[in-house]
Amino acid sequence: MNPSVVYASVTGFGQTGPLARKPGYNTIAQGMSGLMALTGMPGDPPTRVGGSVSDVAASYMAFGMVNAALVHRFRTGEGQHVDVSLVSASLGLLPDPVAIYFDTGERPVRVGNRNLNLSPAEAFQAGDGFVNVVLMNPDQWGRFCGALGDAAMETDPRFATNTARLEHHPAFKARVEAILATGSAKDWVARLEAAGIAAGPIYEFHEVFEDPQVRHLGLVAEVEQPGAGKVKMLTFPGRASATPPRIDRPAPLLGQHTAEVLGELGLSREEIDRLAAAGVIVLGEQPG
């Protein structure tokens, strides 16, 4: 009826195919997309990724596709149906493992916190916690050894190249962790960063919100929530110079905005009340 409408569907498995009518949830999509197959320590069972990763991936994909469809409509006047599934969005999070699998035909295995193609590129245990370290090119190797105070490791044939470190990974990791055990994770991160090495702490969840950079980015907002007082919530994760995201309202009560939205769509108050009386919609109470 309206060819300019942009309409988005987010489902477990898409609109067509043998599983189109099957219910789909975050954990189901993680299991079927390969996310769980890649997650976990060697020898351990497949592991669910923390958080609603598949749900959020699908929502971000739908958000981007809807905006692209709106640009197309502004140019042509033509609307379209945007179809996103949890499984496809989850698989889209795995470009590297997919490319390697297609190239080699070898099934990826669970390797925990390390990268099978780079070393060091993993989590190491320090004196009081864990540190992530990533080297992307040979020029960083000497600086890494210097920061650790182990000049001999730089030229040791077992560790001098990325290929050698991958081949002798258990010995390499043991040597690095023996050094890191002498100091705190915080001190080692600072020392490695001073040497131009990408490094970062691995926080427990409560520590995330104590990080100075997280605080600087303003990723947490405090709003007045009717019936609950002041509550904290995450802000939008991106910034925009001309149209900065902002939180205008607290989380709605159940059905709170139903009448408001339908009124904006042109329905009279009488029609809204008739739909509510018929059980078609639910009108929530307004906050006191």
Secondary structure as UniProt FT lines:
FT   TURN            3..4
FT   STRAND          6..11
FT   TURN            18..21
FT   HELIX           26..33
FT   HELIX           35..38
FT   TURN            42..43
FT   HELIX           53..76
FT   STRAND          80..85
FT   HELIX           86..91
FT   TURN            92..93
FT   HELIX           95..104
FT   TURN            112..113
FT   STRAND          121..125
FT   STRAND          130..134
FT   HELIX           139..148
FT   HELIX           151..155
FT   TURN            157..159
FT   HELIX           162..167
FT   HELIX           169..180
FT   TURN            181..182
FT   HELIX           185..194
FT   TURN            195..196
FT   STRAND          198..201
FT   HELIX           205..208
FT   TURN            209..210
FT   HELIX           212..216
FT   TURN            217..218
FT   STRAND          220..225
FT   TURN            226..228
FT   STRAND          229..234
FT   TURN            254..257
FT   HELIX           258..264
FT   TURN            265..266
FT   HELIX           269..277
FT   TURN            278..279
//
